[in-house]
Structure formats: structure tokens, C-alpha cells
Amino acid sequence: MIINISEAKANLSKLVNMACHGEEVIIAKNNLPLVEIVPHKLKGKRTLGLLTGKTKIPDDIIEEDETINEMFYGQSIPDENDIQ
């Protein structure tokens, strides 16, 4: 069913009910379709901890890597003792 905006304003609850029962409802302006009223689909429930035990985090994950530092900074980072 294609309906103009002015008619949709007056009959919105009826149109929503029709869409929820499977009928195609399109709102048009100057006979050009603009939007379609469709029922909302519920999203599936998210499961926390879905990957628990399936991944491994290395113990040294927060340690700096000299190779990456050289690629990022272009040189080695000086030790604290070398800074004057």
C-alpha cells in the first residue's frame, strides 16, 4: 500500500499495525515513495565471555619491542641512563 504523507499522519497507528501484520506500507510525497514502514526485528542476545579460553594473550603484551620502536621512531629509544 502506498500512502501520501498527509494521510499517513492521520492514520499512523493503523499503518503501523498493518506493517506489523506483514503488509507492505510505503509513505510517499507527491506520489514518489520516500520510506517504508517495517516491523522492528529484535537483535539476538549477546553472550559475555564468548571467546573465554579460545584466545591466548602473551605474558609480555605490555613490553616494548625494539624492532617496532625502531620502525616507529626511526632509531632506538635511549635508555634512561643515556639521557642527560
Secondary structure, 3 states (H helix, E strand, C coil): CEEEHHHHHHCHHHHHHHHHCCCCEEEEECCEEEEEECCCCCCCCCCCCCCCCCCCCCCCCCCCCHHHHHHHHCCCCCCHHHCC
